[in-house]
Amino acid sequence: MKHLSPVRKSRIAIAVFFYGSVVGFTSADRSNDKSWVDLMAGIGLFTRHITVTDCSGKILEERRDNYPIADAGVSIRHDFGYGTVFGRAGGFHTQQKVQYVSSGYKESPSDDLSYSSLYVGGGIGLNTPYFGLDFGMLYFQNAHESYFPISHSNIQPMGKMRFGFEDSWYISTSLLYNTALMSQGGIFDLGLGLRFSGTRSTLWMGMGGAPYSNAQWIVRCSIQPEYWKAAISLSGNFGLTSDGDEEYGLALGVRVDLK
């Protein structure tokens, strides 16, 4: 009987390993189209510190501006083979509450300093087991220049990129893509996602940004046993400003499979 050399044995073992990985990670059924709707609503808070000085550098006023957030959105998505079309709409509201630090506590909301916007948009994408890329545009009724990537424009880009196995683990990053734009961690995020074995439930952990002052730690999960037609979606984020003030977001929603 002819014995295999150690090198050939190693090559066979590697081939078997990668074959098993590909079969396991590409087990999702691509023969049928998939459609679903996401509904999300949330609340949050971000903070700005403002210091006013004279020419000599003497502090004339020091204050902290709190911005409570309330937002909600709906998104719909249809996958067909490796293609995707999606759309979304929603709105958010935030109102400035000024706390004067240098002259004692004073908090008074002002309608003149509130900011609200509705938005609607859509796009197309590529969705394979190993890689995903969605791109589209959003139209905002009001576009606050400090919140968005393109200043003074009501039309903003949105998108998401995924690297990894969608049915196991992956790395993703997105811009203006979350169903609840503000309370799900900010308009930009980057993190690691995974799917729990034997279910359709998922977990995503990462970091987010604007409109929050500093980076936000984000945890999102979707709870959906294998035979449920709907999933419960939860999202929470938390961070601290450079002065130690808390910023956060919390969102709750549902995903409904249409097909």
C-alpha positions as CSV (number, residue, x, y, z in Angstrom):
1,M,0.0,0.0,0.0
2,K,1.4,3.4,-1.0
3,H,1.7,5.9,1.8
4,L,0.9,9.6,1.2
5,S,3.6,12.1,2.0
6,P,3.1,14.5,4.8
7,V,2.8,17.4,2.3
8,R,0.0,15.6,0.4
9,K,-1.7,14.8,3.6
10,S,-1.6,18.4,4.6
11,R,-3.0,19.5,1.2
12,I,-5.8,17.0,1.4
13,A,-6.7,18.2,5.0
14,I,-6.7,21.8,3.9
15,A,-8.9,21.0,0.9
16,V,-11.4,19.1,3.1
17,F,-11.5,21.9,5.6
18,F,-12.2,24.6,3.0
19,Y,-14.8,22.4,1.2
20,G,-16.6,21.9,4.5
21,S,-16.4,25.7,5.3
22,V,-17.9,26.6,1.9
23,V,-20.7,24.1,2.1
24,G,-21.5,25.1,5.6
25,F,-21.4,28.8,5.1
26,T,-23.3,28.8,1.8
27,S,-26.2,26.7,2.9
28,A,-28.7,29.6,2.6
29,D,-31.4,28.8,0.0
30,R,-31.0,31.2,-2.9
31,S,-33.6,29.6,-5.1
32,N,-36.5,31.7,-3.5
33,D,-36.9,35.4,-3.3
34,K,-37.0,37.0,0.1
35,S,-38.8,40.1,1.2
36,W,-39.2,41.8,4.6
37,V,-40.2,45.0,6.4
38,D,-38.5,46.6,9.4
39,L,-40.2,49.0,11.8
40,M,-38.1,50.8,14.4
41,A,-38.6,53.6,16.9
42,G,-36.3,54.9,19.5
43,I,-35.0,57.7,21.8
44,G,-31.6,59.0,22.6
45,L,-29.5,61.9,23.9
46,F,-26.4,63.7,22.6
47,T,-24.5,66.6,24.1
48,R,-22.5,69.7,23.0
49,H,-20.2,71.7,25.2
50,I,-19.8,75.4,24.3
51,T,-17.4,77.9,25.9
52,V,-17.4,81.6,25.1
53,T,-14.3,83.7,25.9
54,D,-13.1,87.3,25.5
55,C,-9.9,88.4,23.7
56,S,-7.8,87.6,26.7
57,G,-9.1,84.1,27.0
58,K,-11.3,84.7,30.0
59,I,-14.4,82.5,30.1
60,L,-17.5,84.6,29.8
61,E,-19.9,81.7,29.5
62,E,-19.7,78.0,29.7
63,R,-22.7,75.8,29.0
64,R,-23.8,72.3,28.1
65,D,-26.4,71.8,25.4
66,N,-28.4,68.6,25.7
67,Y,-30.2,67.3,22.6
68,P,-32.9,64.7,23.3
69,I,-33.8,62.6,20.2
70,A,-37.0,60.8,19.1
71,D,-37.1,59.0,15.8
72,A,-38.9,56.3,13.9
73,G,-38.6,54.6,10.5
74,V,-39.7,51.9,8.2
75,S,-37.7,50.0,5.6
76,I,-38.6,47.4,3.1
77,R,-36.2,45.0,1.3
78,H,-36.4,42.4,-1.5
79,D,-33.7,39.9,-2.3
80,F,-33.7,38.1,-5.6
81,G,-30.8,35.8,-6.2
82,Y,-27.8,38.0,-5.6
83,G,-29.6,41.2,-6.3
84,T,-31.4,43.5,-3.8
85,V,-33.7,46.5,-4.0
86,F,-34.7,48.4,-0.9
87,G,-36.5,51.6,0.3
88,R,-37.0,53.4,3.5
89,A,-38.8,56.4,5.1
90,G,-38.9,58.0,8.5
91,G,-38.4,61.0,10.6
92,F,-36.7,62.4,13.7
93,H,-36.9,65.3,16.1
94,T,-34.4,66.8,18.5
95,Q,-34.6,69.9,20.7
96,Q,-31.9,71.9,22.3
97,K,-32.0,72.2,26.1
98,V,-29.4,74.6,27.4
99,Q,-27.7,74.1,30.8
100,Y,-25.6,77.1,31.8
101,V,-22.7,75.7,33.8
102,S,-21.0,79.0,34.7
103,S,-24.1,80.7,36.1
104,G,-25.9,77.8,37.9
105,Y,-28.4,75.4,36.6
106,K,-30.9,76.6,34.0
107,E,-32.6,74.4,31.5
108,S,-35.2,75.8,29.1
109,P,-36.3,74.3,25.8
110,S,-36.7,76.6,22.9
111,D,-38.8,76.0,19.8
112,D,-36.4,78.1,17.8
113,L,-33.6,75.6,18.5
114,S,-35.5,72.5,17.7
115,Y,-34.7,70.4,14.6
116,S,-36.9,67.9,12.8
117,S,-36.8,66.2,9.4
118,L,-38.7,63.6,7.4
119,Y,-36.8,61.5,4.9
120,V,-37.5,59.0,2.1
121,G,-35.2,57.1,-0.2
122,G,-34.1,53.8,-1.7
123,G,-31.4,51.9,-3.6
124,I,-30.1,48.7,-5.0
125,G,-27.5,46.2,-3.9
126,L,-25.4,43.1,-4.4
127,N,-25.9,40.3,-1.8
128,T,-23.7,37.2,-1.9
129,P,-22.8,34.8,0.9
130,Y,-19.3,36.3,1.2
131,F,-19.9,40.0,0.3
132,G,-22.7,42.5,0.3
133,L,-22.9,46.1,-1.0
134,D,-26.0,48.3,-0.9
135,F,-26.1,51.9,-2.2
136,G,-28.8,54.4,-2.5
137,M,-29.9,58.0,-1.8
138,L,-32.1,59.6,0.9
139,Y,-34.0,62.9,0.5
140,F,-34.3,64.9,3.7
141,Q,-37.0,67.5,4.2
142,N,-34.4,69.5,6.3
143,A,-30.7,68.7,6.2
144,H,-28.7,70.0,9.2
145,E,-25.2,70.6,7.9
146,S,-23.4,69.3,11.0
147,Y,-25.2,65.9,10.9
148,F,-24.6,64.7,7.4
149,P,-21.7,64.0,5.1
150,I,-22.7,66.5,2.4
151,S,-23.2,70.0,3.7
152,H,-26.2,72.1,2.6
153,S,-27.8,69.3,0.6
154,N,-31.2,67.7,1.0
155,I,-30.0,64.6,-0.9
156,Q,-27.5,62.4,1.0
157,P,-25.9,59.1,0.1
158,M,-26.7,55.9,2.1
159,G,-25.1,52.5,1.9
160,K,-23.8,49.4,3.6
161,M,-20.9,47.1,3.0
162,R,-20.4,43.6,4.4
163,F,-17.4,41.3,4.4
164,G,-17.9,37.7,5.6
165,F,-20.4,34.9,5.7
166,E,-23.9,36.3,6.1
167,D,-25.2,33.1,7.7
168,S,-22.4,32.8,10.2
169,W,-20.2,35.9,11.0
170,Y,-19.3,39.1,9.1
171,I,-17.9,42.6,9.4
172,S,-20.1,45.5,8.2
173,T,-20.1,49.2,8.0
174,S,-22.9,51.5,7.0
175,L,-23.8,55.2,6.4
176,L,-27.3,56.6,7.0
177,Y,-28.6,53.0,6.7
178,N,-30.3,52.2,10.0
179,T,-34.0,52.1,10.1
180,A,-34.1,54.5,13.0
181,L,-31.3,56.9,11.9
182,M,-30.3,58.5,15.1
183,S,-31.2,56.2,18.0
184,Q,-29.6,53.1,16.6
185,G,-26.1,54.3,17.2
186,G,-25.7,57.3,14.8
187,I,-25.5,57.8,11.1
188,F,-22.2,55.8,10.7
189,D,-21.3,52.5,12.2
190,L,-18.7,49.7,12.0
191,G,-18.8,46.3,13.7
192,L,-19.0,42.5,13.8
193,G,-22.2,40.5,13.3
194,L,-23.0,36.8,13.8
195,R,-26.0,34.5,13.5
196,F,-26.8,32.0,16.2
197,S,-26.7,28.3,15.1
198,G,-30.1,26.7,14.6
199,T,-32.0,29.9,14.6
200,R,-32.4,33.1,12.5
201,S,-31.5,35.3,15.5
202,T,-28.5,37.6,15.1
203,L,-26.2,39.7,17.2
204,W,-24.2,42.8,16.0
205,M,-21.6,44.7,18.1
206,G,-19.6,47.7,17.0
207,M,-19.1,51.5,17.2
208,G,-21.0,54.5,15.9
209,G,-20.7,58.2,15.4
210,A,-22.5,61.4,14.6
211,P,-24.6,63.1,15.8
212,Y,-23.1,62.0,19.1
213,S,-20.0,63.9,20.2
214,N,-17.8,60.9,20.7
215,A,-17.8,57.2,19.6
216,Q,-20.7,55.1,20.7
217,W,-20.5,51.4,21.7
218,I,-23.4,49.7,20.0
219,V,-25.1,46.3,20.6
220,R,-28.0,45.2,18.3
221,C,-29.8,41.9,18.3
222,S,-32.7,40.3,16.4
223,I,-34.6,37.5,18.1
224,Q,-36.2,35.1,15.7
225,P,-36.6,31.3,16.2
226,E,-36.4,29.3,13.0
227,Y,-40.1,29.1,12.2
228,W,-41.2,32.5,13.2
229,K,-42.4,34.9,10.5
230,A,-41.4,37.9,12.6
231,A,-38.4,39.0,14.6
232,I,-38.0,41.3,17.6
233,S,-35.2,43.9,17.0
234,L,-33.4,45.7,19.8
235,S,-30.6,48.3,19.7
236,G,-28.7,50.1,22.4
237,N,-25.7,52.4,22.3
238,F,-23.8,54.3,25.0
239,G,-20.8,56.7,25.1
240,L,-19.2,59.5,27.1
241,T,-18.2,63.0,25.9
242,S,-14.7,64.3,26.6
243,D,-16.2,66.0,29.7
244,G,-17.7,62.7,31.0
245,D,-21.3,63.4,30.1
246,E,-23.4,60.4,29.1
247,E,-24.8,60.0,25.6
248,Y,-27.1,57.1,24.6
249,G,-29.7,55.7,22.3
250,L,-32.3,52.9,22.6
251,A,-34.5,51.5,19.9
252,L,-37.1,48.8,19.6
253,G,-38.8,47.3,16.6
254,V,-40.0,44.3,14.6
255,R,-39.0,42.7,11.3
256,V,-41.8,40.9,9.4
257,D,-41.0,38.4,6.7
258,L,-43.3,38.9,3.6
259,K,-42.1,35.9,1.7
